[in-house]
């Protein structure tokens, strides 16, 4: 039963990390360039709307539960004596936490708050925000790969 629960959590972690990698990728490769093409004033206004609408239960639960599912799956794998997949899952949780959650809290959210308040111009906001968002995308992708490795090793 422990193995089944660990596998279910690992598959959930895989899906959640995949969703987050996709969100971050889409923002860096399509949303931000699309907003930029609309001109600075329209882009900033649109980003303020995005910043308000993204704070919803679907996004927030996916964003926050991605590393939790990896961590829980890793702990259960460790308890079950499956050290190699456990290490991969625990590494995935750490990579996502540092590269997505910490970066979001330290860089992207303060920048969002600044543009929302009108304290930061779009031309200064977009390149820096996008660079850090791309890092979040790569961190989510790395976590996704680590979870995939964990699933493979658990077979």
C-alpha positions in Angstrom: 0.0 0.0 0.0 2.9 2.4 0.8 4.4 1.8 -2.7 1.0 2.6 -4.3 0.6 5.8 -2.4 4.2 6.8 -3.1 3.6 6.2 -6.8 0.3 8.1 -6.9 2.0 11.1 -5.2 4.9 10.9 -7.6 2.6 10.9 -10.6 0.7 13.8 -9.1 4.0 15.6 -8.6 4.9 14.9 -12.2 1.6 16.4 -13.5 1.8 19.5 -11.2 5.4 20.2 -12.1 4.6 19.8 -15.8 1.8 22.3 -15.5 4.0 24.8 -13.8 6.8 24.3 -16.3 4.2 25.0 -19.0 2.9 28.1 -17.4 6.3 29.6 -16.9 7.4 28.6 -20.5 4.3 30.1 -22.0 4.8 33.4 -20.1 8.5 33.7 -21.2 8.0 32.7 -24.8 4.5 34.1 -25.7 2.7 36.1 -23.1 5.5 38.6 -22.3 6.6 39.1 -26.0 2.9 39.5 -26.9 2.3 42.1 -24.2 5.5 43.9 -25.2 4.2 44.1 -28.8 1.1 45.9 -27.5 3.2 48.9 -26.3 4.4 49.8 -22.8 1.2 51.3 -21.5 -1.1 48.5 -22.7 1.4 45.9 -21.6 1.7 47.3 -18.1 -2.1 47.5 -17.8 -2.6 44.0 -19.1 0.1 42.7 -16.7 -1.7 44.3 -13.8 -4.9 42.4 -14.8 -2.9 39.1 -15.1 -1.4 39.7 -11.7 -4.9 40.0 -10.2 -6.4 37.1 -12.1 -3.6 34.6 -11.5 -4.2 34.6 -7.8 -6.9 32.0 -8.0 -7.3 28.5 -6.4 -6.3 26.5 -9.5 -3.1 28.3 -10.0 -2.1 28.7 -6.4 -2.8 25.0 -5.5 -0.8 23.8 -8.5 2.1 26.2 -7.7 2.3 25.3 -4.0 1.4 21.6 -4.2 4.0 20.7 -6.8 6.9 20.5 -4.4 4.7 19.1 -1.6 3.7 16.1 -3.8 7.4 15.6 -4.7 8.5 15.8 -1.0 5.7 13.5 0.2 6.4 10.9 -2.6 10.1 11.1 -1.7 9.5 10.6 2.0 7.2 7.6 1.3 9.8 6.1 -1.1 12.5 6.6 1.6 10.3 4.8 4.2 9.7 2.0 1.8 13.4 1.6 1.4 13.6 2.9 -2.2 16.5 5.2 -1.7 17.4 6.1 -5.3 13.9 7.2 -6.4 13.5 9.0 -3.0 16.6 11.0 -3.6 15.4 12.0 -7.1 12.0 13.1 -5.7 13.5 15.0 -2.8 15.9 16.7 -5.2 12.9 17.7 -7.3 11.2 19.2 -4.4 14.3 21.2 -3.5 15.0 22.4 -7.0 11.3 23.5 -7.5 11.2 25.2 -4.1 14.4 27.2 -4.6 14.0 27.9 -8.3 10.2 28.5 -8.4 8.9 29.4 -5.0 11.9 31.4 -3.6 12.4 33.2 -6.9 8.7 34.0 -7.1 8.7 35.4 -3.5 12.0 37.3 -3.8 11.9 38.6 -7.3 8.8 38.2 -9.4 6.1 39.1 -6.8 7.9 42.3 -5.6 8.3 43.3 -9.3 4.6 42.6 -9.8 3.7 44.7 -6.8 5.9 47.5 -8.2 4.3 47.5 -11.6 0.8 47.2 -10.0 1.6 50.3 -7.9 3.0 52.2 -10.9 6.5 52.3 -9.3 8.1 50.4 -12.2 8.0 51.1 -15.9 7.3 48.3 -18.3 10.6 48.7 -20.2 12.5 48.1 -16.9 10.0 45.4 -15.7 9.7 43.1 -18.7 13.3 42.0 -19.4 14.2 41.4 -15.7 10.9 39.7 -14.9 11.1 37.5 -18.0 14.7 36.4 -17.1 13.7 35.4 -13.7 10.5 33.7 -15.0 12.6 31.7 -17.4 14.7 30.5 -14.5 11.4 29.4 -12.8 10.5 27.5 -16.0 13.9 25.8 -16.1 13.6 24.9 -12.4 10.2 23.4 -12.9 11.5 21.5 -15.9 14.5 20.2 -14.0 12.1 19.1 -11.2 9.9 17.4 -13.8 12.9 15.5 -15.1 14.0 14.5 -11.6 10.5 13.1 -10.9 10.6 11.2 -14.2 13.9 9.7 -13.1 12.4 8.8 -9.7 9.5 7.1 -11.4 11.9 5.2 -13.7 14.1 4.1 -10.7 11.1 3.0 -8.7 10.2 0.3 -11.3 
